[in-house]
């Protein structure tokens, strides 16, 4: 073994308490730990964590949240048991990540003078300028001063909602929607109000009605390759969303998480809503994480006017700033030739995996109806009425495949049971096919009518 391997092994044993390292003397067996007599009594915490001010008192009301409701979010972050096939997660499998490009970017960033200095609280000027160009295009009104660097998309959403709405206020969200939005809203004391989504995106007739009925001043949406349905907001409704929000004097928080997850057979992508908004209605979120690595937690939050100062103040209070080495690494990555190469390879890999999963579903569940998204990383399955989606997900896990039940994606009661299947986190196409085969076995136990399952999403581009 090399000296490095020995040193690492010793470090693990020292951390474990098995040995003691004495520089200049050697490594010695540690004394057996003294057995603790008692772990203490923590039952008092039940009272402390539940206590709040009496009704009518000044300050936090009795209905205010006492903790974050993160069940739906944690479910998508759960690591499946060994031997299981992961059709649940939201991040790229390591084989799809640009590991060599990331390693090179990290090495170059580490050699930059000042990499370990404190960055500006708004983020590195060059990185902010890159995001402004990336989001708005060459003719956009966005500039580097309109951009705030955040620690990933989830952090950006949290900063946006807590900055733009006061506790107790309603916030309009798509239904279904990303569970992270619901978790952030509820943790901030906001009331998520659902606005249904169909094959053309959010229902703008219902959006206008929801603004009028609730007086909400914030609407959160994913116009491109929506999670979980995969739909893309059509051109007519894009204009309507901006018109309705302006009329209501409200902000649109645009979560553009899937911009870099378009497939090779996708039609030309529409511009972000932020690129068509001269009046500061849109607060835009753009993350690098989904297209690279779960650990490259770098995103941009853009706003124009006084809102950017509100966002900046919230982030400073929460976390000061995003670590500079991470920002320098991101800047090195997006400025290298490897970045565009990676996006081309990823686009084809996601298209191939999507096609493999859809074909496997048709073969295993012959009555399946499909509308295939041309971007993103998931398919949204509509289950037969009366199916217990939670029981089906549990049966699937027992069969060796992890899938996501649809209930956590709905802000209120769901109209029907669903499953979400991800095709970005499995090892290969073969594993995707095996995962669908195992899902069929679970369906046979819990949902005998699974032949009627429907995968919903936008119609294929061009017809």
N, C-alpha and C positions, 0 to 999 in steps of 0.2 A: 504494500500500500504506500501511496505517496504521503509525504509529511502533511500535506493539506488535508487529506482524508483523515489521518490520525488526529489532527488538531480539531477537525469538525466533530469527530466521534467523542473526543474528550469534552468538547464544549457541550454536547448533548448530555453526556453523563453528569457533568457539573450542574447543568440546569436541572437535571432530574434529581439531584441530591445524592447520586450513587457514589460519586468520588469527589475529592477535594484536590484542586490544583494549587501547588505552592511553587511560584516561580523560583528557579534556581535550585529547588530540592527534588521536585518530581510530582507525580500524581499518586494519591493515596486513597484507599477505601474510606468512605465517609462513615462516621458513627451512625448506628441505627437511629432513625428519628424517634424522638420521644412521642409516645402515643398521646394524642389529645384526649382528655377526659370527657370534654363536652364540646359540641359545636355551637352551643348557645341557643337562645330562643328568639327567633325572628318573627314570631306570630304577631307582635305589636305592629308590624309594618302594614298589616291588613287595615288597621284603623287609620294609621297615618296617611296611607295612600288613598284612602277613600274619603277622608274628612274634607270638608269645605265650609265656606261661610254659610250661615243660616239664610234661608230665603228672605229677601228684602234687605239684606245687609249691603253695605257699600263694597264694591269690588267685584270679584269673580262670582258670577251667578251659579246657582246650584246645578244648572244643566250644562255648564261649561265642561269641556273634556278634561279628564284627569290624566290621560295618557294617550299615546298614539295607538290607533287601530291599524295595525300593520299585518294582519293575518293574510290578506290577499297578496300583499307585496312579498311577504316572507315565503309564501307558497311558490312564487316564481323564482326565488333565490335558493330554494332548498336543493341540496345535493342528493340525487337518488341513491338508494342503497347499492352496494357493489353488485355487479352483474345485471343491473337494470339498464334499460335503454332510455336515454333522456330525450323526451319530446316535450319538455316542459320549460326549459330555460330561455333566457332572452339574450344571451351573449354567444359570440362565435366560438365554435370548437377550436381548440388550439391549432389544429391543422389549417384552419381558415384565417388565423390571425397573422399579421405581417411580422412575425417574431424577429426575423433577421433585420428587417428595416427598423423595427423598434430598438433592437439592440444597437444598431449602428447610430441611430439618432440619439440614444441615451449616451453612448460613448462620446459622440461629438459634443453634445451639450455639456457633459462633464468637463470637457477641456476648455470650455468658453470662460474667459475671465468674468468674474462676478456671478457665476452660476449659483453660488451659495449665499449671495447677498439677498437682502430683503427686496422683493419686487414692489412696484407700485400697487396700491390696493385694488386699482381697477384692472390690473394685469399688464403684461408687457406690451409696450406700444406697437411693436411689430406684429405680435400675435393678434392684437385687437384690430389692426389695420387689415390683416389677412382675413379675419372673420367678416369684417365689413364688406370686403370685396366678394368673398365667397357667398355671402347671404344676399347682398343687394345687386351684384353684378356691376359692370363698368359704369352704368348710368344711374345708379341708385343714389338716393339722398342720404343713405347711411354713411357715416364716417367712423373713424376709430374712436372718437369721443362719445359715440352712441353705444359702445360695446363695453360690457363688463365680463371679465373672465371668471367662470365659476367652476366648482369642483364636480363637474358632471351635470347631466340633464336633470337628475332628481333634485340636486341642490338648487339649480336654476328655477325649477318649478316652485320649490318651497319659498325661495326668496321672492319670486314674483307674486305669489298668492298672499303672502304675509305682508307684502308692501302695498298691494293695490286694493285690499279689502280689509275691513275691520272685523274683529270677532263678532259672530252672530249674524253677519251679512250672508245673503244668498250668493252663490257662484254657479253659473250655468256650465254644465259639462255635457259632453256627448254621452249617449247611452246606446250601446255599452261604451266603456272607456277604459283607459289604462288604470289599474288599481292604485298605482303610485300617486295619481292625481287625487283620487278620493282620500287616500291616507294623508296626504299633505293638507288638503282642505279641512278635513275633520280635526287633525291635530292643531290647526290654526283657529279652530272654533267656528269655521264657516259651514254653511249649509249647502251641500251639493244638490242642484236641481237638474234632473235629467232632461235632455232634449234628444229625441230619437234620431238614429242614423239609418238611412236606407242605402241602396246600391249607388246613389249619387252623392253620398256624404250626408252631413247634418241636414235635417229638415228645416229649411229656412223659414217656412210659414210658422212652424212651431217655435222656432228660435225667437221670432218677432213677438209672438204671443207670450213666451216665457219672460222676455225682458219687460213687457208691459205689465204682466201679472205680478212679478216679483220685485221690480225696481232694481234688479241686479246691475252691477257696474263692471262685471268681469265675466268673460266667456272663455273657457279653455277648450282648444280643439287640436286635432291632428289631421290637417287637410290632405296630407300625402301618405298613402299606404297606412291608413289608420290601424292602430292596435286596439282591439284584436281583429276587426273584420277585414282589413286589407283594402278598404275602399279609398278612392281618391275623390276629393271634392270637385264637382264638375264646374266648368267655367262660369255658367250662369249663377250658380250658388255662391261662388267665390265673391263675385261682385255684390251679391245680396248680403253676405255676411258683413262685409265692410260697411255697406250702406246702413244696415240695421244697427250695427254697433255705433256708428257715428250719430245716428238719430237718437239712440238711447244714452249718448254721452258715456259710453262704456269702453273698456279695454278688451281686446282680443289677445289672449295668450296663445301664440302659435307654437306648438311643440313639433318641430320639424326633425324628429329623431331619425327618420328613415330615408332622408335625402340621399345618403351614400349607400343605400341598400337596394337601389333600383336594379332590376334584372336586365340581362342583355336583350331581351325581347320587349322591353318597356318602350312605350311611345315617348317622344320628347317630354320632359317633365315641365309642369307649369312652374312659373316663378313662385317663390314664397309670397304669402300675403304681405309680408313686411316690405317687399320690393315694390309693391303697388300702393303703398300707403304714405302719402306725404304729410299726413296730419298727426302722426304719433298715436294712432289708434292701436296698432299692433305692437305687442311686446313679444319678441321672437326668441325661441330657444333652439340652439344648434349645437349638438354634441359630437365629439369625435369617438366616443366610447364604443358605440354599437358597431362601428365599422372597423375597429382596431382590437382593443383588448378591454376587459372589464376593469383593469387597473390603470388605464390611461384616462383618468377622470378629469377631463378638460372639456369645457363647454363655453359657449358664449350666450349671454343674455343681452339683447339689444332693445333699446327704447329711445324715444326722442322726446325732448321737452323736460319738464320738471320730474317726470317719472323716473328718469335715470338716476337722479340724485337720491330719490327714495329707495330705489333698488340698491344703490351703492351703500347707503347708510345701513340697511338691513344686513347686507353681507358682511360689512366691517364688524358689526356687533356680533354676528354669529361666528365668524372664522378668520377675521382680519384679511386674509388673502389666500390664493391658491399657491402652494409651494413653487418657488421659482424653478427648481430643476425639472419639475413636471411640465411647466410652461415652455421651458427651453427645449425639452425633448419634443413636445408637440410641434413647436416651430421648426425644428430640424426635420421632423418627419414630413410635414406637409410641403416643405420647400425642396424635398429631394425627388429625383426621378422615380424612386421606388414607390412613392405615394400613388401616382396615377397608374402604375403597373399593378399595384395591389388592388385598386378599385376595379380595374378591368377583370382581373382574375376572380375577385369576389363576386362581381356581377354574374359571371358565367357559372360559378359554383352554386350560387343561390338559385339561379334558374334551373340548373340540373337537379338540385335537391328538391326543389318545389315540384318539378315534373315527376320525379321518382315517387315522392309521397302521394301525389294525386293519382298516379297510375296504380300504386299499391292499394289505395283506398277503393278505386273502381274494381280492382280484381277481388279484393277481400270482401267488399260490400257492394255487390253488383248493382243494387238499386240506387246507388249514390248519385246525386246530382251535384255538379261542380260549377263554380264560377271562380276562375283562377286569378289571383292578384299578380301583378307584374313587378312587385317590389315588396320589401319587408322580409319577414322570416317565419310567418305562421299562416296556418289555415284555420278557419273558424267553422266548426261543425255544429249544425243545428240537429239536435237529437229528437227522437220521436216524443210527442207529448206524453207526459207522465213518467218519463225516464228520470230516475234519481241520479243526477250527474255526479254527486259526491260519492255515492255507492259505486258508480261505474269507474270513477277515477281510482277509488280504493281497490276495486277488483283488478284494474289494469296494473296497479303497482304490485299486487300479489302475483300477477302473470309476468311481471318483469319489465314493465314499461311505464314511465312516469309521464302523465298528461295533466292538463290543467282544467278543472271544472270552470264553467262559465260564470257562476254566480258572483264571484268577487269583482267582475267587470261591470256590474250594474249598480248604479247609485240607489235604485229603489227595486221594487219587485220586478223580476225578469219575466218577460212574456212567454219564454220557452226555455227548455234546458239546452245547454251548449257545452262543447269542449273546445279548447284551443290546443292545436298541435304545432310545435315548433320544429323546423327542419334545419336549423342552423347549429344545433349543439350535439348532434349525433356524430359518430366517428365517420360514417360513410353512407353511401346510398344503400348498400346491403343491410346495414344496421337499420336504416329507415324502413326498409321493406319488412325486416323481422319485427320491428316495433309495431307496425300496422297489423301484422299477423297476430301478435300477442294481444293487441287491442281488440281484434275480432273475437278472440277467445273470451276476453272479459265481457264483450257485448253479448255473447251467447249466454252468459250467466245472468247478467243484470238487465239487458235490453234485447230480448229476443227479436224485436222488430227493428233491429239496427240496420236492416237493409233499406229502411226509409230515411236514414240519416242524410242530411243535406249539408254540404260545405258551402257557406255563403261568402260572398266577396264581390268585387266589381267584375263586370263582364270582361273577357279578354279584350285588350286594346285592339281596335280596328274591327270589332264585331263580336 
